[in-house]
Amino acid sequence: MACLLSSFHTYSLYGSTISSSRIAAAKPRAVLTRSNQMQVPYDLKQGQSRIFHRLPSGLSMEVLVQKKELEQRRKDKNTENPPLVFVHGSYHAAWCWAEHWLPFFSASGYDCYAISLLGQGESDAPSGSVAGTLETHARDVADFINKNIESPAVLLGHSFGGLIIQYYIAALSSDQLSEMKNLYPMLKGAALVCSVPPSGNSGLVWRYLFSKPIAAFKVTRSLAAKAFQSSLSLCRETFFSATMEDHIVKRYQELMKESSRMPLFDLRKLNASLPVPKASNCPLDILVLGAKDDFIVDAEGLKETASFYGVSPVFVEAIAHDMMLDISWEKGAKVILSWLNGLDKNA
């Protein structure tokens, strides 16, 4: 049991080319000067572009962009929809949003930006054995927003990406992090999708060990031992609905295998720094959205996150952890769109 706990405690390690410091003034960059980081490249869809945002460290982050269509801009000329910035979790990268949700939300009138965190996707990798910390990842997201987006954005984070956004929110509203507020641009709102709760994955670990030992073993094998990379059935059970076809699971499996060249975090150090500081006066509208058939983040984890922000959690039926890629991806997208439509966009 101790061995299993030690192994399972690390299971959540999962999480046209242009370069510019301002997207509006993007200049072409010679493609030949930058080799692909991923051996299985993600082909962009119509209307999408890939830029590289240079961070103060000199490293560059991949950002996939899909802006709302011209016809939609004409319809929305009297309404300012906030830009949407998407942050992935472990074993994923910006491509996971580009598959379905970027086309959906851009068609609905939103400019969309999906970031690949350092060491993931086509982004540069920092020196060291892990990609960063909660603070450094949140600062990278903030730097992109600060230098590229003029109006307050809505952040959307999946799994560990949701935890990164929680740190961002804390920097905006927590007395403990008040000295950092000027580094983080104000947001319009935040959507936490199947997010790791503010206390981290420890509670999930213990609940699985004592209530679902078989599931605990599978999750450990799938994520900590990375068996999802070689087992199609385990990849499906971990991330997707049981009815997803093999060829689709295999495609996503290959992309996930290539997406994470290093872990997002050192989990021991991460857990020692949690919980996320409590927001004393959270200034944002927050949506906490979860999947009823989530194999990774359970209902108690979702309720913890919702309680932390004083909101009610929303559960989507018949969908798995990778809500943005699953067969019924539009279910979660429609819930988020309804929530976005309820924001005061002109405030």
C-alpha positions as CSV (number, residue, x, y, z in Angstrom):
1,M,0.0,0.0,0.0
2,A,2.8,2.4,0.8
3,C,4.5,1.7,-2.5
4,L,1.2,2.2,-4.3
5,L,0.6,5.5,-2.5
6,S,4.1,6.7,-3.4
7,S,3.5,5.9,-7.0
8,F,0.0,7.2,-7.1
9,H,1.0,10.4,-5.5
10,T,2.8,11.4,-8.7
11,Y,0.1,10.3,-11.1
12,S,-1.0,13.9,-12.0
13,L,2.3,14.7,-13.8
14,Y,0.0,14.8,-16.8
15,G,-0.9,18.4,-18.1
16,S,1.4,28.9,-40.5
17,T,4.2,29.9,-37.9
18,I,4.7,33.5,-36.7
19,S,6.7,35.1,-33.9
20,S,5.8,38.5,-32.3
21,S,5.6,40.3,-29.0
22,R,2.3,41.8,-30.2
23,I,-0.1,39.6,-32.2
24,A,-1.5,42.6,-34.0
25,A,1.9,43.5,-35.4
26,A,3.1,39.9,-36.0
27,K,5.9,39.6,-38.5
28,P,6.8,36.4,-40.4
29,R,9.5,34.3,-38.9
30,A,11.6,32.0,-41.1
31,V,10.2,28.5,-40.4
32,L,13.5,26.9,-41.2
33,T,15.1,28.5,-38.1
34,R,12.9,26.5,-35.8
35,S,12.6,22.8,-35.8
36,N,9.5,21.0,-34.6
37,Q,9.6,20.0,-31.0
38,M,6.9,17.3,-31.5
39,Q,7.7,14.3,-33.7
40,V,3.9,14.1,-34.4
41,P,3.0,17.6,-35.6
42,Y,-0.5,19.0,-35.1
43,D,-1.9,20.3,-38.4
44,L,-3.8,23.5,-37.9
45,K,-7.4,23.9,-39.1
46,Q,-8.7,26.6,-41.4
47,G,-8.6,30.0,-39.7
48,Q,-6.0,29.0,-37.2
49,S,-2.4,30.3,-36.9
50,R,0.6,29.5,-34.7
51,I,2.7,32.2,-33.1
52,F,5.5,32.1,-30.6
53,H,5.5,34.5,-27.7
54,R,8.9,35.3,-26.4
55,L,9.0,35.4,-22.6
56,P,11.4,37.7,-20.5
57,S,13.6,34.6,-20.0
58,G,14.2,34.5,-23.8
59,L,12.2,31.2,-24.1
60,S,9.3,31.1,-26.5
61,M,5.8,29.7,-25.9
62,E,3.6,28.3,-28.7
63,V,0.2,29.9,-29.0
64,L,-2.5,28.7,-31.4
65,V,-4.8,31.6,-32.4
66,Q,-8.2,31.5,-34.0
67,K,-10.1,34.8,-34.2
68,K,-13.8,35.3,-34.7
69,E,-14.8,35.5,-38.4
70,L,-15.3,38.8,-40.1
71,E,-19.0,38.3,-40.5
72,Q,-19.3,37.6,-36.7
73,R,-17.3,40.8,-36.0
74,R,-19.9,42.8,-38.0
75,K,-22.7,41.2,-36.0
76,D,-20.9,41.9,-32.7
77,K,-19.8,45.5,-33.5
78,N,-21.9,46.9,-30.6
79,T,-20.8,44.2,-28.1
80,E,-17.3,43.6,-27.0
81,N,-16.8,39.9,-26.3
82,P,-13.8,39.2,-24.1
83,P,-10.9,37.3,-25.6
84,L,-10.5,33.7,-24.4
85,V,-7.1,32.3,-23.3
86,F,-6.9,28.5,-22.9
87,V,-4.4,26.7,-20.6
88,H,-3.9,22.9,-20.9
89,G,-3.1,20.4,-18.3
90,S,-0.3,17.7,-18.1
91,Y,0.4,15.5,-21.2
92,H,-1.4,18.0,-23.4
93,A,-0.6,21.2,-25.2
94,A,-2.4,24.0,-27.1
95,W,-3.6,21.5,-29.8
96,C,-6.1,20.0,-27.4
97,W,-8.2,23.2,-27.6
98,A,-7.7,23.7,-31.3
99,E,-9.4,20.4,-32.2
100,H,-12.9,21.5,-31.3
101,W,-13.2,24.4,-28.9
102,L,-11.3,27.0,-30.7
103,P,-13.5,26.6,-33.9
104,F,-16.6,26.5,-31.7
105,F,-15.9,29.7,-29.7
106,S,-14.4,31.7,-32.6
107,A,-17.6,30.9,-34.6
108,S,-19.5,32.1,-31.5
109,G,-17.8,35.5,-31.6
110,Y,-14.7,35.1,-29.5
111,D,-11.1,35.6,-30.3
112,C,-9.3,32.5,-29.0
113,Y,-5.7,31.9,-27.9
114,A,-4.4,28.5,-26.7
115,I,-1.1,28.4,-24.9
116,S,1.4,25.6,-24.8
117,L,3.2,25.9,-21.5
118,L,7.0,25.6,-21.4
119,G,8.3,22.2,-22.2
120,Q,5.0,21.2,-23.8
121,G,3.9,21.1,-27.4
122,E,6.1,23.3,-29.6
123,S,7.2,25.6,-26.8
124,D,10.8,25.8,-25.7
125,A,11.9,23.8,-22.7
126,P,13.6,25.4,-19.7
127,S,16.8,24.0,-18.2
128,G,16.2,21.5,-15.4
129,S,14.1,18.5,-15.0
130,V,10.6,20.1,-14.8
131,A,8.8,22.8,-16.8
132,G,8.2,25.1,-13.9
133,T,6.1,25.9,-10.8
134,L,2.6,27.2,-10.3
135,E,4.1,30.7,-10.0
136,T,6.3,30.5,-13.1
137,H,3.5,29.0,-15.3
138,A,1.0,31.6,-14.1
139,R,3.5,34.4,-14.7
140,D,4.1,33.1,-18.3
141,V,0.4,33.2,-18.9
142,A,0.2,36.7,-17.4
143,D,3.1,37.9,-19.6
144,F,1.4,36.7,-22.7
145,I,-1.9,38.4,-21.8
146,N,-0.1,41.6,-20.7
147,K,1.9,41.9,-24.0
148,N,-0.7,40.7,-26.5
149,I,-4.3,41.3,-25.3
150,E,-5.7,44.7,-24.7
151,S,-9.1,44.0,-23.0
152,P,-9.6,41.8,-19.9
153,A,-9.6,38.2,-20.9
154,V,-11.4,35.1,-19.7
155,L,-9.0,32.3,-18.7
156,L,-10.1,28.7,-19.3
157,G,-8.0,25.9,-17.7
158,H,-8.2,22.1,-17.8
159,S,-7.0,19.8,-15.1
160,F,-3.6,21.1,-13.9
161,G,-4.1,24.1,-16.1
162,G,-7.1,24.9,-13.9
163,L,-4.7,24.9,-10.8
164,I,-2.4,27.3,-12.6
165,I,-5.3,29.6,-13.2
166,Q,-6.3,29.4,-9.6
167,Y,-2.8,30.7,-8.7
168,Y,-3.3,33.5,-11.2
169,I,-6.6,34.4,-9.5
170,A,-4.9,34.3,-6.0
171,A,-2.3,36.7,-7.3
172,L,-5.1,39.1,-8.2
173,S,-7.0,38.9,-5.0
174,S,-5.0,37.4,-2.2
175,D,-3.4,39.5,0.5
176,Q,-0.5,37.0,0.7
177,L,0.4,37.7,-2.9
178,S,-0.5,41.4,-3.0
179,E,3.0,42.5,-4.0
180,M,2.6,40.5,-7.3
181,K,-0.7,42.0,-8.4
182,N,0.9,44.4,-10.9
183,L,2.4,41.5,-12.8
184,Y,-1.0,39.9,-13.5
185,P,-3.4,41.7,-15.8
186,M,-7.0,41.8,-14.6
187,L,-9.4,39.2,-16.0
188,K,-13.0,39.2,-17.0
189,G,-13.6,35.7,-15.7
190,A,-12.2,32.2,-15.3
191,A,-13.6,28.8,-16.2
192,L,-12.0,25.8,-14.4
193,V,-12.7,22.6,-16.4
194,C,-12.1,19.3,-14.6
195,S,-9.6,21.2,-12.6
196,V,-7.3,19.9,-9.9
197,P,-8.7,21.4,-6.7
198,P,-6.9,24.1,-4.7
199,S,-5.5,21.6,-2.2
200,G,-3.8,19.6,-5.0
201,N,-4.2,15.9,-5.8
202,S,-3.6,14.5,-2.3
203,G,-7.3,14.3,-1.5
204,L,-8.0,12.6,-4.8
205,V,-5.2,10.1,-4.1
206,W,-6.5,9.0,-0.6
207,R,-10.1,8.8,-1.7
208,Y,-9.2,6.5,-4.7
209,L,-7.0,4.4,-2.5
210,F,-9.6,3.6,0.1
211,S,-12.8,3.7,-2.0
212,K,-11.7,2.6,-5.5
213,P,-8.5,0.6,-5.2
214,I,-8.8,-0.9,-8.7
215,A,-9.2,2.5,-10.2
216,A,-6.3,3.8,-8.0
217,F,-4.1,1.1,-9.5
218,K,-5.2,1.9,-13.1
219,V,-4.7,5.6,-12.6
220,T,-1.2,5.0,-11.2
221,R,-0.3,2.7,-14.0
222,S,-1.8,5.0,-16.6
223,L,-0.3,8.4,-15.5
224,A,2.6,7.9,-13.1
225,A,3.9,4.9,-15.2
226,K,2.7,6.6,-18.4
227,A,1.1,3.3,-19.5
228,F,-1.6,5.4,-21.3
229,Q,1.1,6.0,-24.0
230,S,1.3,2.4,-25.0
231,S,-2.2,1.0,-24.0
232,L,-5.0,2.2,-26.2
233,S,-7.7,0.8,-23.8
234,L,-6.1,2.5,-20.8
235,C,-5.7,5.8,-22.6
236,R,-9.4,5.6,-23.5
237,E,-10.5,4.8,-19.9
238,T,-8.3,7.5,-18.5
239,F,-9.2,10.4,-20.8
240,F,-12.2,9.6,-23.0
241,S,-15.6,8.0,-23.2
242,A,-15.8,4.2,-23.8
243,T,-17.5,4.6,-27.2
244,M,-14.7,6.7,-28.7
245,E,-13.4,4.9,-31.8
246,D,-9.9,3.4,-31.7
247,H,-8.4,5.5,-34.5
248,I,-9.4,8.7,-32.8
249,V,-8.0,7.5,-29.4
250,K,-4.8,6.5,-31.1
251,R,-4.4,9.9,-32.8
252,Y,-4.8,11.7,-29.4
253,Q,-2.6,9.2,-27.7
254,E,0.2,9.9,-30.1
255,L,-0.2,13.7,-29.7
256,M,-0.3,13.4,-25.9
257,K,2.8,11.2,-26.0
258,E,4.7,13.9,-27.9
259,S,3.2,16.9,-26.0
260,S,5.0,16.6,-22.7
261,R,8.8,16.5,-23.0
262,M,9.1,17.2,-19.3
263,P,6.7,17.1,-16.3
264,L,4.8,20.4,-15.6
265,F,5.8,20.4,-12.0
266,D,7.9,18.7,-9.3
267,L,4.8,17.4,-7.5
268,R,6.5,17.1,-4.1
269,K,7.4,20.8,-4.1
270,L,4.0,21.6,-5.6
271,N,2.0,19.9,-2.9
272,A,4.2,21.5,-0.2
273,S,3.2,24.9,-1.5
274,L,-0.6,24.2,-1.5
275,P,-3.4,25.0,-0.9
276,V,-3.6,27.9,-3.3
277,P,-3.9,31.1,-1.2
278,K,-7.5,32.0,-0.4
279,A,-8.9,34.8,-2.4
280,S,-10.0,37.4,0.2
281,N,-12.2,39.3,-2.2
282,C,-12.3,37.5,-5.5
283,P,-13.1,40.1,-8.2
284,L,-14.0,37.6,-11.0
285,D,-16.9,35.5,-12.3
286,I,-15.8,31.9,-12.0
287,L,-17.3,28.8,-13.5
288,V,-16.4,25.4,-12.0
289,L,-17.2,22.7,-14.6
290,G,-16.7,19.0,-14.3
291,A,-17.4,15.7,-16.1
292,K,-19.7,13.2,-14.6
293,D,-17.6,10.3,-15.9
294,D,-14.2,11.8,-15.0
295,F,-11.7,9.1,-14.2
296,I,-9.2,11.5,-12.7
297,V,-10.9,14.4,-10.9
298,D,-13.8,13.0,-8.8
299,A,-17.0,14.8,-7.7
300,E,-15.5,15.6,-4.3
301,G,-12.6,17.3,-5.9
302,L,-14.9,19.4,-8.1
303,K,-17.1,20.3,-5.1
304,E,-13.9,21.4,-3.2
305,T,-13.0,23.8,-6.0
306,A,-16.5,25.2,-6.2
307,S,-16.7,25.7,-2.5
308,F,-13.4,27.5,-2.4
309,Y,-14.8,30.1,-4.8
310,G,-18.3,30.2,-3.3
311,V,-20.0,28.9,-6.5
312,S,-22.0,25.9,-7.4
313,P,-20.3,23.2,-9.5
314,V,-21.7,22.3,-12.8
315,F,-21.5,18.6,-13.8
316,V,-21.8,17.6,-17.5
317,E,-23.4,14.1,-18.0
318,A,-21.9,11.4,-20.2
319,I,-18.5,12.9,-20.8
320,A,-15.0,12.1,-19.6
321,H,-12.0,14.0,-18.3
322,D,-10.8,15.4,-21.6
323,M,-14.1,17.3,-22.0
324,M,-12.7,19.4,-24.9
325,L,-11.7,16.3,-27.0
326,D,-14.3,13.7,-26.0
327,I,-17.1,12.5,-28.3
328,S,-19.6,14.9,-26.8
329,W,-17.2,17.9,-26.6
330,E,-20.0,20.3,-27.5
331,K,-21.8,19.7,-24.2
332,G,-19.2,21.4,-22.1
333,A,-18.6,24.0,-24.8
334,K,-22.3,25.0,-24.7
335,V,-22.3,25.3,-20.9
336,I,-19.3,27.6,-21.1
337,L,-20.8,29.7,-23.9
338,S,-24.0,30.1,-21.9
339,W,-21.9,31.3,-18.9
340,L,-19.9,33.7,-21.2
341,N,-23.1,35.1,-22.5
342,G,-24.1,36.0,-19.0
343,L,-21.0,38.0,-18.3
344,D,-21.3,41.8,-18.4
345,K,-19.2,42.2,-21.5
346,N,-19.3,46.0,-21.6
347,A,-18.4,46.6,-17.9
